[in-house]
């Protein structure tokens, strides 16, 4: 009996480790999908892919762009999220009041992560609650678990954000999109991750992530439910033996 219990607990530990070892989901974008009338920042505004993963408490967004952001030292990169609650559906429906909007199956944009790569880089997070955008903290130091830039021929910008700060928890599904843009406060989405085609034809052209233009989703697994299922299966197997 003791041996059986030890074996069961060992198998459960392995199962739990596997559940928490999340490799992430990669969302690819077409390259070269920026309108010729708009500058690409030596390629840095051309989005390549994003990997979304999670820990027990945080979501990790790793955005790869098609150029060296350190040598260009210019550009804005943003993530819009719809968590299922009532969001902003105005013409400038995001934390930076740019002409970028979201029409997800569950409503408008509820969270906005805006970042920049010039002068060492930085980021800030805004939340919509309930009728206006509010900046959460002053800088990325109080918004994120971490914010990092890895430069190269292709550069990766990584944001680690707590699920709770986004109004999310294990078991939830949220909709999102990522965008690149210029430094002007009225610049729109030069490239949108979910759209393999040109997002806009001029800097100020409005853009909306939707089922028509493209929108992405991610489901945060519920590890507790999977672990319990594993326990039931293990116990059943021991009984049959």
Buried (B, 14 or more C-beta within 10 A) or exposed (E): EEEEEEEBEEBBEEBBEEBEEBEBBEBEBEBEBBBEEBEBBBBBBBBBBBBBBBEEEBBBBBBBBBBBBBEBBBBBBBBBBBBBBEBBBEEBBBBBBBBBBBBBEBBBBBBBBBBBBBEEBBBBBBBBBEEEBEBBEEEBEEBBBEBEBEBEEBBBBBBBBBBEBBBBEBEBEBBBBBBBBBEEEEBBBBBBBBBEEBBBEEBEBEBBBBEEBBBBBBEBEBBEEBBEEBBEEBEEEBEEE
